[in-house]
Amino acid sequence: MTGSLRKTPLADWHSAHGGRMVDFAGWSMPVQYGSIVEEHHATRRAAGLFDVSHMGRLRFDGPGSAALLDRLLTRKVVGMEPGKIRYALICNQSGGILDDVLVYHLQEHGGGLYHLLVVNASNREKIVAWIQSHLKPGEDVRLDDKTVETAMIAVQGPAALRIVEPIVGADLGGLGYYTGVETTICGRPGIASRTGYTGEDGCELIVPANAALEVWEKVLAHGQEAGSAAAGLGARDTLRLEAAMPLYGHELNEQINPLTAGLGFAVNLDGREFLGHSALVAAKGRADRPVRVGLEMTGRRVPREHYAVMASGRQIGEVTSGTFSPTLQKPIAMAYVQPPFATVGTELAVDIRGSAEPARVVKLPFYSRPN
């Protein structure tokens, strides 16, 4: 790795504790500390602690913020109650996905309201430029990129809330799913939200950069007895894939629209206009759109991105993500296939280095946490 990579406030801790650092979207990030499988299981059974400070955090102030975001996002932003968080997409005019994001509507301790947009690290500069290019003259909006001056930590798993609660000045258990609040974290101002990207319960914490190390180490200490562990990008990927959560650059890109991606729940078409709206209305009526499906392999070979999905010897789709599932103990994948082959139970094959390996279409997600 070169010295030009950005570092999160926790990068030195990762390196000192055995983190294998890689270049991820221009950031020096830990892919694993020891075993990806062990970090995966620690998250499913207790709690995994993830440094997600590379994700972009964009703050919007001013009375025009809601209207600006409303015309750029596929979900309605105008009228969001304080404390609510929504998953949404930012699309181009043709309906292609520029990024998938979380939009927060938060209330400051002093009573003021603002919006926060969490975006993918690889898309942060693109999205900032896109938003700025769509500001109307005289529109009362102030955009501040808070990524560098803050850190973001995800604590995910059945023990997550219990081990974080002692350091947070809010009732985490009382927060609804996809809600957040300004609070104190280790006595410092921060944001706690009931969100995550692993299929488990848990929370994400946004704190000042100079508070990140204290927060990280205290959460690890509180979770030690429960069996929690620091986890890297490798486990984050296997966890999100089991939960069938799409990843930008794999299931999502500028050539794929949200409806094709199976994200219709995150698209509010009725009674409003936003960039890409007309294209999505047209796409909704098309029956020939590819379908995102789950595949389980019969054998032990793992399908990877761009491998061809076959039916009767011809290609009918393509794998977007694949792994060996630590929870299910079998190879799994997500893929886009032609509609006639998307029915659960359909027998297909994946071309793995010239060999047609049997696969079956299964219902997504592959894994759902116990109630």
VEXVEXGU-261187 format. One record per residue (C-alpha): x, y, z; residue number from 1; residue in three letters. Coordinates in steps of 0.2 Angstrom, whole numbers, plus 5000, padded with zeros to 4 digits. Each point is the difference from the previous one (the first is absolute). Example, Ala and Ser with C-alpha at 12.3 -4.5 7.8 and 13.67 -1.06 7.14 Angstrom:
BEGIN
NODE:5062:4978:5039:1:ALA $
NODE:5006:5017:4997:2:SER $
//
This chain:
BEGIN
NODE:5000:5000:5000:1:MET $
NODE:5006:5018:4997:2:THR $
NODE:5000:5014:5012:3:GLY $
NODE:4987:5009:4990:4:SER $
NODE:4986:4989:5007:5:LEU $
NODE:4988:5009:5012:6:ARG $
NODE:5000:4993:5018:7:LYS $
NODE:4986:4999:5012:8:THR $
NODE:5002:5006:5018:9:PRO $
NODE:5002:4982:5004:10:LEU $
NODE:5013:4994:4987:11:ALA $
NODE:5014:5000:5012:12:ASP $
NODE:4990:4989:5012:13:TRP $
NODE:4996:4988:4986:14:HIS $
NODE:5018:4998:4994:15:SER $
NODE:5006:4998:5018:16:ALA $
NODE:4988:4986:5003:17:HIS $
NODE:5003:4989:4985:18:GLY $
NODE:4989:5008:4988:19:GLY $
NODE:5004:4995:4982:20:ARG $
NODE:4998:5017:4992:21:MET $
NODE:4995:5002:4982:22:VAL $
NODE:4995:5014:4988:23:ASP $
NODE:4981:5002:5000:24:PHE $
NODE:4993:5015:4990:25:ALA $
NODE:5016:5010:5004:26:GLY $
NODE:5000:4996:5019:27:TRP $
NODE:5012:4989:5010:28:SER $
NODE:4988:4987:5007:29:MET $
NODE:5001:4984:5010:30:PRO $
NODE:4993:4985:4989:31:VAL $
NODE:5003:4988:5015:32:GLN $
NODE:5010:4999:5017:33:TYR $
NODE:5001:4981:5000:34:GLY $
NODE:4986:4989:4993:35:SER $
NODE:4986:5007:4990:36:ILE $
NODE:4989:4985:5005:37:VAL $
NODE:5004:5003:5018:38:GLU $
NODE:4995:5018:4999:39:GLU $
NODE:4985:4996:4990:40:HIS $
NODE:4994:4987:5014:41:HIS $
NODE:5004:5013:5014:42:ALA $
NODE:4988:5012:4992:43:THR $
NODE:4986:4987:4997:44:ARG $
NODE:5003:4993:5018:45:ARG $
NODE:5004:5016:5010:46:ALA $
NODE:5006:5016:4992:47:ALA $
NODE:5012:5006:4987:48:GLY $
NODE:5008:5017:5000:49:LEU $
NODE:5003:5008:4984:50:PHE $
NODE:5009:5016:4995:51:ASP $
NODE:4990:5008:4987:52:VAL $
NODE:5007:5017:5001:53:SER $
NODE:5004:4999:4981:54:HIS $
NODE:4982:5003:4996:55:MET $
NODE:4996:5017:4996:56:GLY $
NODE:4990:5011:5012:57:ARG $
NODE:4992:5016:4992:58:LEU $
NODE:4990:5012:5011:59:ARG $
NODE:4987:5011:4993:60:PHE $
NODE:4993:5016:5009:61:ASP $
NODE:4988:5013:4995:62:GLY $
NODE:4981:5001:4996:63:PRO $
NODE:5003:4994:4982:64:GLY $
NODE:5009:4983:5005:65:SER $
NODE:4985:4989:5000:66:ALA $
NODE:4994:5006:4983:67:ALA $
NODE:5017:4998:4992:68:LEU $
NODE:5002:4982:5007:69:LEU $
NODE:4982:4996:4995:70:ASP $
NODE:5003:5004:4982:71:ARG $
NODE:5016:4990:4999:72:LEU $
NODE:4995:4984:5010:73:LEU $
NODE:4988:4986:4996:74:THR $
NODE:4992:5001:5017:75:ARG $
NODE:4990:5014:5007:76:LYS $
NODE:5010:5012:5011:77:VAL $
NODE:4988:5015:5002:78:VAL $
NODE:4989:4996:5015:79:GLY $
NODE:5013:4988:5008:80:MET $
NODE:4998:5000:5019:81:GLU $
NODE:5015:5005:5011:82:PRO $
NODE:5009:4984:5005:83:GLY $
NODE:4995:4990:4984:84:LYS $
NODE:5012:4992:4988:85:ILE $
NODE:4997:4994:4983:86:ARG $
NODE:5009:4989:4987:87:TYR $
NODE:4999:5008:4983:88:ALA $
NODE:5009:5001:4983:89:LEU $
NODE:5007:5014:4990:90:ILE $
NODE:4996:4998:4982:91:CYS $
NODE:5006:5008:4984:92:ASN $
NODE:4987:5006:4987:93:GLN $
NODE:4999:4983:4992:94:SER $
NODE:4996:4992:5017:95:GLY $
NODE:5017:4992:5002:96:GLY $
NODE:5007:4999:5018:97:ILE $
NODE:5013:5013:5004:98:LEU $
NODE:5000:4994:5019:99:ASP $
NODE:4990:4992:5013:100:ASP $
NODE:4999:5011:5016:101:VAL $
NODE:4993:5002:5017:102:LEU $
NODE:4991:5017:5003:103:VAL $
NODE:4998:5005:5018:104:TYR $
NODE:4989:5014:5007:105:HIS $
NODE:5007:5005:5017:106:LEU $
NODE:4997:5013:5013:107:GLN $
NODE:5015:5009:5009:108:GLU $
NODE:5000:5001:5019:109:HIS $
NODE:4996:5019:4997:110:GLY $
NODE:4984:4995:4991:111:GLY $
NODE:5006:5004:4982:112:GLY $
NODE:4997:4987:4986:113:LEU $
NODE:5011:4994:4986:114:TYR $
NODE:5003:4985:4988:115:HIS $
NODE:5014:4988:4999:116:LEU $
NODE:5004:4990:4985:117:LEU $
NODE:5011:4985:5002:118:VAL $
NODE:5008:4995:4983:119:VAL $
NODE:5012:4986:4994:120:ASN $
NODE:5018:5004:5001:121:ALA $
NODE:5003:4997:4981:122:SER $
NODE:4986:5012:4995:123:ASN $
NODE:5003:5015:5013:124:ARG $
NODE:5008:5012:4988:125:GLU $
NODE:4988:4996:4986:126:LYS $
NODE:4985:5002:5011:127:ILE $
NODE:5006:5017:5007:128:VAL $
NODE:5003:5006:4983:129:ALA $
NODE:4983:4993:4994:130:TRP $
NODE:4991:5009:5014:131:ILE $
NODE:5009:5016:4998:132:GLN $
NODE:4996:5000:4981:133:SER $
NODE:4981:4999:5004:134:HIS $
NODE:4999:5014:5013:135:LEU $
NODE:4989:5013:4994:136:LYS $
NODE:5005:5019:5000:137:PRO $
NODE:4996:5008:5016:138:GLY $
NODE:4995:4983:5008:139:GLU $
NODE:5003:5001:5019:140:ASP $
NODE:5010:4984:5003:141:VAL $
NODE:5017:4998:5008:142:ARG $
NODE:5010:4984:4996:143:LEU $
NODE:5014:4995:5012:144:ASP $
NODE:5010:4984:4997:145:ASP $
NODE:5003:4994:5017:146:LYS $
NODE:5009:4984:4995:147:THR $
NODE:5018:5004:5005:148:VAL $
NODE:4996:5009:5017:149:GLU $
NODE:4989:4985:5006:150:THR $
NODE:5001:4981:5002:151:ALA $
NODE:4987:4987:4997:152:MET $
NODE:4999:4984:5009:153:ILE $
NODE:4988:4986:4997:154:ALA $
NODE:4996:4987:5014:155:VAL $
NODE:4990:4986:4994:156:GLN $
NODE:4993:4984:5008:157:GLY $
NODE:4988:4993:5013:158:PRO $
NODE:5011:5008:5014:159:ALA $
NODE:5004:5016:4991:160:ALA $
NODE:4987:5011:5009:161:LEU $
NODE:5004:4993:5017:162:ARG $
NODE:5019:5003:4999:163:ILE $
NODE:4998:5018:4992:164:VAL $
NODE:4986:5006:5012:165:GLU $
NODE:5012:5004:5015:166:PRO $
NODE:5010:5014:4990:167:ILE $
NODE:4985:5008:4991:168:VAL $
NODE:4989:5013:5008:169:GLY $
NODE:4984:4994:4992:170:ALA $
NODE:4989:4985:5001:171:ASP $
NODE:5006:4989:4985:172:LEU $
NODE:4988:4986:5003:173:GLY $
NODE:4986:5013:5000:174:GLY $
NODE:5005:5006:4982:175:LEU $
NODE:4989:4993:4986:176:GLY $
NODE:5009:4992:4986:177:TYR $
NODE:5006:5013:4987:178:TYR $
NODE:4999:5014:5013:179:THR $
NODE:5014:5010:5007:180:GLY $
NODE:5004:5014:5013:181:VAL $
NODE:5013:5013:5005:182:GLU $
NODE:5007:4994:5017:183:THR $
NODE:5016:4998:5010:184:THR $
NODE:5012:4986:4996:185:ILE $
NODE:5014:4998:5013:186:CYS $
NODE:4995:5017:5006:187:GLY $
NODE:5003:5008:4983:188:ARG $
NODE:4986:5007:4988:189:PRO $
NODE:4995:4986:4987:190:GLY $
NODE:4987:4992:4990:191:ILE $
NODE:4993:4982:5004:192:ALA $
NODE:4989:4991:4987:193:SER $
NODE:4991:4983:5000:194:ARG $
NODE:5007:4996:4983:195:THR $
NODE:5013:4988:4992:196:GLY $
NODE:5005:4989:4985:197:TYR $
NODE:5002:4983:5007:198:THR $
NODE:4982:4993:5002:199:GLY $
NODE:5002:5001:5019:200:GLU $
NODE:4993:5012:5013:201:ASP $
NODE:5012:5013:5005:202:GLY $
NODE:5005:5019:4999:203:CYS $
NODE:5011:5012:4991:204:GLU $
NODE:5009:5014:5010:205:LEU $
NODE:5007:5016:4992:206:ILE $
NODE:5012:5009:5012:207:VAL $
NODE:5014:5014:4998:208:PRO $
NODE:5015:4992:4992:209:ALA $
NODE:5010:5003:5016:210:ASN $
NODE:4988:4990:5011:211:ALA $
NODE:5000:4985:4988:212:ALA $
NODE:5014:4990:5009:213:LEU $
NODE:4992:5002:5017:214:GLU $
NODE:4983:4994:4993:215:VAL $
NODE:5007:4986:4991:216:TRP $
NODE:5011:4993:5014:217:GLU $
NODE:4985:5002:5013:218:LYS $
NODE:4988:4991:4989:219:VAL $
NODE:5013:4986:4997:220:LEU $
NODE:5003:4999:5019:221:ALA $
NODE:4981:4999:5004:222:HIS $
NODE:4998:4986:4987:223:GLY $
NODE:5015:4989:5005:224:GLN $
NODE:4990:4989:5011:225:GLU $
NODE:4986:4998:4988:226:ALA $
NODE:5012:4994:4986:227:GLY $
NODE:5000:5016:4989:228:SER $
NODE:5014:5004:4989:229:ALA $
NODE:5007:5013:4988:230:ALA $
NODE:4995:4995:4982:231:ALA $
NODE:5007:5006:4983:232:GLY $
NODE:4993:5002:4983:233:LEU $
NODE:5001:4982:4996:234:GLY $
NODE:4987:4995:5013:235:ALA $
NODE:4990:5015:4996:236:ARG $
NODE:4998:4994:4983:237:ASP $
NODE:4995:4982:5004:238:THR $
NODE:4988:5006:5013:239:LEU $
NODE:4991:5012:4988:240:ARG $
NODE:5000:4987:4986:241:LEU $
NODE:4991:4987:5012:242:GLU $
NODE:4988:5014:5004:243:ALA $
NODE:4998:5004:4981:244:ALA $
NODE:5004:5018:5002:245:MET $
NODE:5006:5007:4983:246:PRO $
NODE:5017:5008:4999:247:LEU $
NODE:5004:5015:4989:248:TYR $
NODE:5012:4994:4985:249:GLY $
NODE:4993:4983:5001:250:HIS $
NODE:4981:4999:5001:251:GLU $
NODE:4998:5019:4997:252:LEU $
NODE:5008:5012:4987:253:ASN $
NODE:4995:5013:4988:254:GLU $
NODE:4994:4987:4987:255:GLN $
NODE:4988:4992:5012:256:ILE $
NODE:4984:5009:5007:257:ASN $
NODE:4992:4997:5017:258:PRO $
NODE:4985:4990:4994:259:LEU $
NODE:5012:4988:4990:260:THR $
NODE:5010:4998:5017:261:ALA $
NODE:4984:4995:5009:262:GLY $
NODE:5000:5016:5010:263:LEU $
NODE:4983:5006:4996:264:GLY $
NODE:4996:5003:5019:265:PHE $
NODE:5013:5014:4999:266:ALA $
NODE:4992:5009:4985:267:VAL $
NODE:4985:5012:5004:268:ASN $
NODE:4993:5003:4982:269:LEU $
NODE:4983:5007:5005:270:ASP $
NODE:4996:5018:5002:271:GLY $
NODE:5017:5007:4998:272:ARG $
NODE:5014:5003:4987:273:GLU $
NODE:5019:4996:5002:274:PHE $
NODE:5015:4997:4988:275:LEU $
NODE:4997:4984:4991:276:GLY $
NODE:4981:5000:5004:277:HIS $
NODE:4994:4999:4982:278:SER $
NODE:5012:4986:4996:279:ALA $
NODE:4995:4990:5015:280:LEU $
NODE:4982:5002:4996:281:VAL $
NODE:5004:4993:4983:282:ALA $
NODE:5010:4986:5007:283:ALA $
NODE:4987:4995:5012:284:LYS $
NODE:4989:4994:4985:285:GLY $
NODE:5013:4989:4992:286:ARG $
NODE:4999:4982:5002:287:ALA $
NODE:5017:4996:4992:288:ASP $
NODE:5010:5008:5014:289:ARG $
NODE:5014:4988:5007:290:PRO $
NODE:4996:4994:5018:291:VAL $
NODE:5012:4999:5015:292:ARG $
NODE:4999:4983:5007:293:VAL $
NODE:5009:4989:5013:294:GLY $
NODE:5009:4985:4995:295:LEU $
NODE:5006:4985:5010:296:GLU $
NODE:5013:4988:4993:297:MET $
NODE:4998:4981:5001:298:THR $
NODE:5019:4998:5001:299:GLY $
NODE:5014:5008:5009:300:ARG $
NODE:5007:5012:4987:301:ARG $
NODE:4997:5018:5003:302:VAL $
NODE:4992:5011:4986:303:PRO $
NODE:5008:5017:4998:304:ARG $
NODE:4995:5017:4992:305:GLU $
NODE:4998:5000:4981:306:HIS $
NODE:4998:4981:4999:307:TYR $
NODE:4987:4995:4988:308:ALA $
NODE:4984:4992:5006:309:VAL $
NODE:4994:4987:4987:310:MET $
NODE:4984:4991:4996:311:ALA $
NODE:5000:4986:4987:312:SER $
NODE:5018:5004:4995:313:GLY $
NODE:4996:5019:4996:314:ARG $
NODE:5004:5015:5011:315:GLN $
NODE:4984:5008:5008:316:ILE $
NODE:5009:5010:5013:317:GLY $
NODE:5015:5005:5010:318:GLU $
NODE:5006:4999:5018:319:VAL $
NODE:5002:5016:5009:320:THR $
NODE:5007:4994:5017:321:SER $
NODE:5005:4983:5006:322:GLY $
NODE:5007:4992:5015:323:THR $
NODE:5001:4985:5011:324:PHE $
NODE:4987:5003:5014:325:SER $
NODE:5007:4997:5017:326:PRO $
NODE:4983:4999:5008:327:THR $
NODE:4992:4989:4987:328:LEU $
NODE:5016:4990:4996:329:GLN $
NODE:4997:5000:4981:330:LYS $
NODE:5004:5012:4985:331:PRO $
NODE:4988:5013:4997:332:ILE $
NODE:4998:5014:4987:333:ALA $
NODE:4989:5014:4994:334:MET $
NODE:4998:5002:4982:335:ALA $
NODE:4989:5009:4986:336:TYR $
NODE:4991:4988:4989:337:VAL $
NODE:4987:5001:4987:338:GLN $
NODE:4982:5000:5007:339:PRO $
NODE:4995:4982:4994:340:PRO $
NODE:5014:4993:5011:341:PHE $
NODE:4997:5010:5016:342:ALA $
NODE:4987:4989:5008:343:THR $
NODE:5005:4992:5017:344:VAL $
NODE:5005:4982:4997:345:GLY $
NODE:5006:5002:4982:346:THR $
NODE:5015:4989:4996:347:GLU $
NODE:5015:5010:4992:348:LEU $
NODE:5018:4999:4999:349:ALA $
NODE:5015:5011:5002:350:VAL $
NODE:5015:5000:4988:351:ASP $
NODE:5015:4998:5012:352:ILE $
NODE:5015:5000:4990:353:ARG $
NODE:4993:4990:4986:354:GLY $
NODE:4990:4988:5011:355:SER $
NODE:4981:5001:5001:356:ALA $
NODE:4997:4999:5019:357:GLU $
NODE:4982:4996:5005:358:PRO $
NODE:4990:5015:5009:359:ALA $
NODE:4983:5002:5006:360:ARG $
NODE:4990:5017:5001:361:VAL $
NODE:4995:5003:5019:362:VAL $
NODE:4990:5013:5009:363:LYS $
NODE:5010:5015:5006:364:LEU $
NODE:5006:5004:5013:365:PRO $
NODE:5011:4984:5003:366:PHE $
NODE:5000:5004:5018:367:TYR $
NODE:4988:5009:5012:368:SER $
NODE:5004:5002:5018:369:ARG $
NODE:4990:4991:5013:370:PRO $
NODE:4985:5010:5007:371:ASN $
//
